[in-house]
């Protein structure tokens, strides 16, 4: 029998703040416990609380390698840093090879001019990503959520052959929260999930909705943090503020409910390292119209149209077609459900276990 591999999962996601990194840590722990008998995973929390900005946040950043150093006494065969934006904490690790999950490297791509018109990357972020880059170049293996991210990582850090794709799974907890009697779809309800980051392209969502036939597209629900003032001003300028509902910091029960209620998800991101909402929407049978940027064509497969982020006319055409033709919407719904079934916890655990073994074998050679 293969000896169990003892893996230290290093999480830097604050326990008191929900978010994708918190979800990733919990999903990976759950998947390995249930479906990887050859892995003995230990989740190690390095950031128990969210820093309150300013100096405290900078201190937290500097303290992470010191906290990681305290873990050296752990009996661990392999370290796994779960958030590549904190890859620099590898500086404090010794005694076992390190793997790092690179979910995306958007700040690096920004510095390289990948996104015209994007905000300038600040001095602190540039310094941080230089440290992250050094850590990623030294890691035994990089784990990427998508082939797109793997290509970006290889190009930026020269890790060809040392980066492996492990796609993210559908969240069982989210699906469970959507169980029970299904909520009826609300005709003409357009849904978007995303933060205020430039790459989420929330302004384009507003422009798309404003261009739609109002007899078909009757309401827009935007789930995420409080909108930036410029977004509210844009909604007002477009004359659509009466039809836009901002749902701030929704919990899983609310998100599942909106996935059930909506008529479709629109997702015109400028870039995504993965694009979880697309896969989640499909799990709930919600048709999707998304962009062709970043990893989204990988996540959407052949079951959703993928358009250029700035193709306003294309989004209007595809959305109105879905809203006018229930048969097309139903076919997309069924195809999406089938596609999403391939992204389960068992596959996630299997792929991750294989990545861990590959990292250890590479170090031994």
Secondary structure, DSSP 4 states (H G I P E B T S, - for coil): -PPPEEEEEEE-S-TTS-SHHHHHHHHHHHHHHHH-TTEEEEEEES--S---SHHHHHHHHHHHHHHHHGGGGS--SEEEES-GGGGGGGGG--SSEEEEEES--HHHHHHTT-STTPPPPPHHHHHHHHHHHHHHHHSSEEEESSHHHHHHHHHHH--TTSEEE-PPPP-HHHHHHT-SSPPPP-TTEEEEE--SSGGG-HHHHHHHHHHS-TTT--EEEEEESPPPHHHHHHHHHTT-GGGEEEEES--HHHHHHHHHH-SEEEE--S--SS-HHHHHHHHTT-EEEEE-STTHHHHHTTSSEEE-TT-HHHHHHHHHHHHH-HHHHHHHHHHHHHHHTTS-HHHHHHHHHHHHHHHHHHHH-
